[in-house]
């Protein structure tokens, strides 16, 4: 299996993931059936073989799931592999950069604000992760 970072390094694959996310978010029904290959081809303006090649890489990385219906294939986003990226990225986002001197803020105020922002950020990230995991668990149980 390809490294998740290699998979999402390709701009076309990121565009496909964005299309699947956009279609998922715009589909208000609980039983999201997925997005057809032809819809992705149309949205990107690429050839069907090119899109299929990228979908195969995304499928092998576990980033998309496919549902076959006759000769048609419908893809949907699988976000759980993206947690690897999130886990890697979070420490970089929580690094304390010294901006107080650069913009003339009182260092004590900056430290207090930084601590509060850090606490809020960690709480939001933890809550987001728990909600995502719970939704995925329920979806799996429901067979979605």
N, C-alpha and C positions, 0 to 999 in steps of 0.2 A: 504494500500500500504506500502511496506517495505521501510525503510529509505534508501536513495540512497547510503549512506556509507556502510550499511550492504550488499547491493546488490553487490557493487564492491569490497567488502572485500574478496570475494571468488576468488581464483586464476583461477579456471576454467572459471568463468564468465568473468574475465578480459581477459583471452586467447581468448574467443569467441569474445569479443568486438574488440580485436586486429586483429583477422582474418577478421572480417567484415570491419574494417577500411582498412586493407591491400587490400582486394578484391575491395573495393570501389575506393581506390586510383589507383589501377592498371587497372580499367575499364575506358577506355577513352571515352566511349559513354555517352551521356547525360542521356539516359534512363537506368540507372543502374537497372537491374531486381532483384538484390539481390543474396544471396548465399544460395544454397540448404543445407538442414540439412545433407545430405550425404557428401557434401564437408566439412562441419565442422567436422563431425564424422571422416572422413579420415584424416583431418589435425591434429586433436587432438589425434587420436588413442583411443578414448573412445567409449563406447557403445551408440547406438542411444537413448535408454531410458534416459541415463545419460545426454546426450547433450540436449534432448528435455526438461528435467526437468529444466535445467539451462536456456534454451531459454524462458521457461514460466516465470521464475522469472524476466528475463531481459525485456520481453514483458510487464509484469504487472507494472514494474517500468518505462515504457515508453522509455527504452534505445534501443529497437529494434522494428521495424515494420515488419509485416509478410504479404506476398502476397501468396494466395493459388491458385494453378493451378492444377486442378484435385486432385490427392492424394499427390501432392508435395507441399512443403512449402518453400518459399524463404524469407530469412531474410535480412534486411538492418539496418544499424546503424542509430539511431536517437540521435543526439548529444545534443539537447536542454536541457535534464535533467542534463547533465554534467556541465551546467552553474552554478548550485547550488554548485557543488564542487569547481568550479573555483572561485566563489564569496567568498566561505569560505577560500580558500587557498591563495588568493592574499595578504591579510594583512600579512600573515606569510612570504611571499616572499619579501615583501617590508620593513621588519623590518631592521633598521639600526644596523648592528653589528659592533662593534669597532674592526676593524682588523688593524688599522694603527699602534698601538703600537706593535702588534704581529709580524708584518713584517717590521717594521722600516720605515714607510712612513711618510712624512711631513703631519701633521694633516690637515693643510689648503688645501693641494692638495687633500687629501682623501675626505674632505667634499665637495669640488668642484666637484670631480669625482662622488661622491655618489649622489649629487643633479642632475647632468647631467644624470646619469644612471637611477635614479628614474623617471625623466621626460620622458626619452626615453621609459622606461618600461611601464609607464602608457599610453603613446601615442600608443604604439604597442598593448597593451591589449585592449584599447578602440577601435582601428581600427579593430583588429581581431574580437571583439565582434560585431561591426557594420556590417562587411562583412559577418560573419556567419549568423547573423539575416536576412540580406538582401537576402542571398542565400536561406535560409530556407523559407522566405516569397515568393520568386519567385517560388521555387519548389512547394510549396503548391498551388499557383495559377495555375501552369501548371499541377497539379495533379500528381506530381512525389512523 
